[in-house]
């Protein structure tokens, strides 16, 4: 048997074992959503200020939405951003 207990396991297994899987997954999902919103803004030619007006919020909130490291946003805020860009937010619960 190998001295290295994690050789042959996958990254999810390692993160779960370390108690970090949920946190890493949350950050990854937020980064993807922030990137998708940013790309949708580019495609539509919408500035941060324009998005804030469409959402009836501040530019600071838009900055937080687009900050891939800010995991404290609500689904409501992200849904409003998506809707303001003519998109919809899809959240899915999957088996672990």
N, C-alpha and C positions, 0 to 999 in steps of 0.2 A: 504494500500500500504506500502511496506517495506521502511525503511529509507535507505537501501543499494541499490542504483539504479543498480548496476552491478550483483547482485545475480540473477542467472538464465541465464545470458548472457554467451557467449563463449569467449575464450581468444582473438580470432581475433576481435570480436566486441569491447572488452575493448581496445586492442592496437590501433584499428582504431580511437576510440573515443579520445584516448590520442595522436593521431597523430604519433604513433610509429610503425604501422603495416609494412610499406614499409621497414624501417630500419631493423626491426627484421627479416623479411622475407629474406632480402638480406644476412644478417649474417647467417641465417640458411642454405640457399642454398649454400653459400660459404663453410660452415663447411662440408656439405655433399659432395661437390665436392672434397674438400681437403682430406677428409677421403677416398673417393673412389679412388683417385689417389694414396694415400699412400698404400692402400690395393693392388692395381694393381702392384705397385712397389714391394711389398713384394712377391706377387704371382710369379712375373717374376724374382725375385732375382736381381733387379736393384737398385743401390745406387743413392743417390742424384747427385753425380758427374757424374755417367753414364747417368742419365737422362738429365743433363745439356748438356753433349756432344751430345746426340741424338737430343736435341732441338737447338743445336748451340747457347747456351746462357751461362750465368754464374750460378754458384751454388747459388748465392744470389737470383737470380730470382726463382730458384726451391724452395728455402726456403720460399720465399713470396707466391708461389703457394700453398705450403703445410701448410702455416700459416692460420689457420681457422679464424683468426680475421682480416686478411688483405682483405678488400673488394674492393680494388682499382685495381684489375687485369682486363685486357681486355679479351673479349671472344677469341680473337686471341691467346693470351698467353695460356689460358686454353685449347684451341683446339690443339695447338702445343704440349702441355704436353700429352694430351690424345692420339694423333696420335703417339707420340714417344713411347707410351706404347702399341701400337696396338689396341687402343680403339678409340672411337669417342665421341665427346661431343654433347649431344642432349639438345637443349634449346626449350622450348615450351611456347607459349603464350596461356593462358587460360582465360576464362571469369571470372570476379571478382564477 
